[in-house]
Amino acid sequence: MAKILLVEDNNAIIMGLEFLFKEEGYKFDVAKTEKEANKFISENKYDIVLLDVFLPDGNGFNICKRIKKEYNTPVIFLTAKDEEKDIVYGFDIGADDYVIKPFRNRELISRINNVLRRNNKGKQIKYKNITIDISSGRVYKDEEEVILTKLEYTILLCLFQNQNILVTREKLLNDIWDAAGNFVEDNTLTVYIKRIREKIKDNDGSIIKTVRGLGYRVGD
């Protein structure tokens, strides 16, 4: 499930895209200023960022340059700034696509999915001797495949995509709920974590660390 950061200050566009993203099953955050965007980027990991150029306290070009320098997360500009020099500049600083407002919803979704596919092709996330191959949805311990259920995979992927960051139980429960399509109790999450640890042979909790009373963390 892709996680998007939408950087946009137009409330009408935000409302429309929130509805669209929920329909598509995307998880997303919204930032209305450059300051808010930088805070979200520092505290979270995103699969893609949608950037307006015009912002109340700055512009999306600055955000794009920071993203490409520090994180290399895919970026799509979503803006009314349609002069050729601006479009060329956007691509020159690393944008993966440039969409002019007003835009068609289905075309935007297609462009988002195309960028995600290009960036996830062959993409792997590793920690110690555990590897998640996102393109195939497979998990490996050393060279041996670990067979996980859909919900177990969702939990492990969420933790690996947020390495060195505390992932709260609430966030994990929300991810499971979205994946399962129904409510999952807090106690059930504990059971899933236990099963994942057993399958990846993490009996000492050195891979999935428990932060007592808060959640879990993969990494230091």
C-alpha positions, 0 to 999 in steps of 0.5 A: 500500500503506497504512502503519499505526502501531498504538499498543497494549500488549496483546500478544494484540491486537498478534499478532492484528492483525499477522496480519490486517494481513499478510493485507491487505497493509498495512505497519505499525509497532507502538508500545506506549507514548506515548513510542514512538508519538511517536518513530515519528510523528516519524521516519515518515509513516503513512497511518493511526494506530490508537490505544488510549486506555489506555497505560502512560505516557500515553493515546491522546488526547494522541497524537491531538491531536499528530497532528492538530495537526502532521500531520493523519494519519487516526486511528482509536481502537481502545479499550475506553473506551466511555463516550459522553463519551469517544467524543464527546471522541475525535471532538471532537479529530479522530478519523476513527473510534472502534472499541470493543473487542472488535471484529470483524476484518472490520469493522475492516478495512472501517473502515480502508479507508473512512477511507483512501478518504475521505482519499486521494480526490483526494490529491496529493503534489508535489515540484518539477514532479512530481505523484503523484495517489494516487487515480488512481495517475497521475504527472505532470511539469508537465501531462504524464503519465509512464507508469510500471510498477507497481514504478516507481510503488511506488518513486516513491510511497515516496520522495514519501511520505517527503520529506526523509527518507532511504529506505534501499535495504533499505526500498525493496527490501522495498516492491518485494518486497511489490508484485512478490510475489517477490524483487528483487535490490539491483542491480535497484533501481539499474536501476529508479531509473535508469529512473524518473529517465529517465522524469521527466527527472531526469538531474541527480538533483535530484529523487531524490537518491542518499545514497551507500551508504545509499539515496535521498531526495526533498527537501532 
